[in-house]
Amino acid sequence: MSVSFRPPFILFLLLSTLSVEAKERPSEYSLKAAYLYQLSKFINWPQMDPMQHKPLHLCAFASDPFRGALQKIHLRKVQGREIQVNYVTKGTSLSSCNILFIHDKISNNFIKKQYDMLSKNNVLTIGEKTGFAKKGGIIGFTLKNKRIGVEINIQAAKDANIEVSANLIEIASKVYYQRQS
């Protein structure tokens, strides 16, 4: 019987950058910002040539409660691309976003209403509201016993033509294979 050590090793790599911050007792928002950064390493967007070094636009709502925490990843590089954090209002066009973080004060119905536009524009949606991935978001944060985890909706990723690394899928607490309303 062959035992694979790859998923635990990948999880260790994913969380390794959090260990420095953990000594400073980071807030939940600091951890989630670090997760956003780490998760972006496991995503491939269509028609994005990493050699062009175009910025990766991470959008969050202006009302986002962890705005300051996101500044820690602003201008950091991932996959050779600089992350640019942009704050939007509900009326702003989201088509220029590569990643859209949706905080828990925004209803999961937002994804349902914007699903076609976000999918068409290859936007990786990440949210923290319970049931986010089940309701059509691509990656949902979970919080259990003070530990952050992820749920992944494979169908939503396919609809957005976004490839989620198999290593990330393996460490997800739940994986959904169809969008549910």
N, C-alpha and C positions, 0 to 999 in steps of 0.2 A: 504494500500500500504506500503510495507516494503522498507526502505531506507538503503542502505549499506554504511557504513563509512569506510570500509576496504581499498578500493583503495586510497582515500586521505591519510589515516593513513600510508599506505605502502609508498606512495610517500613522506610523511613527514619523515619517517624513512630513506628512500633512500637519501634524501637531507639533513638530519640533520647534518651529518658530514661536510657538505659544509659550514654551517653557521659560524663556527669558522674561516675558511679560508676567507669567504666573507668579514669579517671585515678588512682583509688585502688587499682587492682588488686583488683577485687572477687573474692570466692570464687565458685565455681560456684553455690553455694546463694544468694548475693546476686543473681546474675544470674537464676537461676530464679525467685526471689521477684519480681523486677522484671518478668519475663516473665508470671508469673501475673497481676500487676496489669494489664499492657498487654493481655493476651489477653482479659481480662474486658470490655474496651472493644468487642470485636468479637463479642459474644455477646448474643442476645436470648432471654430466658426467657419462657415463656407466662404470661399472666395476671399480669404484673408491671407495674403502672402506675408509671412512673418519677416521676410527680408525687406519689406517696404517700411517697416517700423512705424506704421500708423498708430496713433494712440488708441487705447482701449477705453471707451467712454463708459464709466460706471455712473449711472444715474440713480439718484435717491430723491425722494420728495423733500421739499423745503421744510416740511413739518416733521421730518424724521428726527426722532429723539436722540439718535446717536451721531448726529452731524459731526461733532468734534472728533469722535473716534475714527470716522472715515478719513479725516485729514491725515491720519497716520499712514494711510496707504496711497494717498494722492502723490502722483509723480513717481511711485515705485514702478519697477519694470517687471513684467511677466511675459514669458515667451518672446522676449526682445521688444516688447511694446510697453510704452509708458501708460500707466493708468491715470486717467484724468477724471476726477470726481466732479460731477455736475449736479446741481440741485434744481429740481423742476417743481412746478406747481401742477395741480391737477389738469389745467387747461393746456399745458405745454405739449408739443408734439414729442412723442417718445421714439420716433422712428430712427433717430440718430444715436440712440443708446445701443451699446453692445451688451451691457448688463444693466438690469433694472432691479434695484432692491426695493421691496415693498414691505414697509413696516407693519406691525400688527394693528395699527389704528385704521388701516385701509381695508375695507371689506374684500373678501375673496371674490365677490361679484365683480370687482374691478377687472380681474383677470378674464372672467367670462365675457365681459363687455369689450375688452381690448384684445382678446385672444387672436383673432384673425390678423389684426394689424401688427401685433408683436411677433407672431409667427412669420408673417410675410417679410418682416425686416430682420429676422434672425436674432431676436433679442433674447438673451438668457435671463429668465425671470427667477429671482430668488426672493423668498418671502419667509416671514417668521410667524405668521398667523397659523393656528392649528388647522390642519387640513389643506394647507396651501398647495402642496404637490398633488394631492388627490383631486383638487378642484381645477387643475389645469396649469398650475405653475410648474416650472421645470425642477427647481430644487427648493425644498422647504426645510427650514431649520426646525429642529425639535429640541426641547429642553426636558431632560429627565434626570432626576437626582443630581441637579446642578451641573449636568454634562450636556454639551451641545452635540447634536447628531444631525444627520441629514436624511431626507426622504427624496426620492428621485422619481419623476414621471417620464418614462422613456418615450411614450407617445407624444407628449408635449415637446420633448427635445427633437424628435423626428419631424414633427410638424414645423418646427423652427429651423430645420436643417442644421441642427447643432449636434455635434458628436461629444458624448460624455464618455470619458475614459472608463474602460472596464474595471480598472482598479478603484475608481471612485464608486462605481455601482456596487462593487463587492463589499464596501464598508458601510453602505447605506442601511439604515434600520428598516426601511420599507422601500420597495420598488413597485411602481404602478406601471402597467403596460397599456393602459387606455385612459383617455381623458374622461373624467366623470363630471356630470353637472350637478 
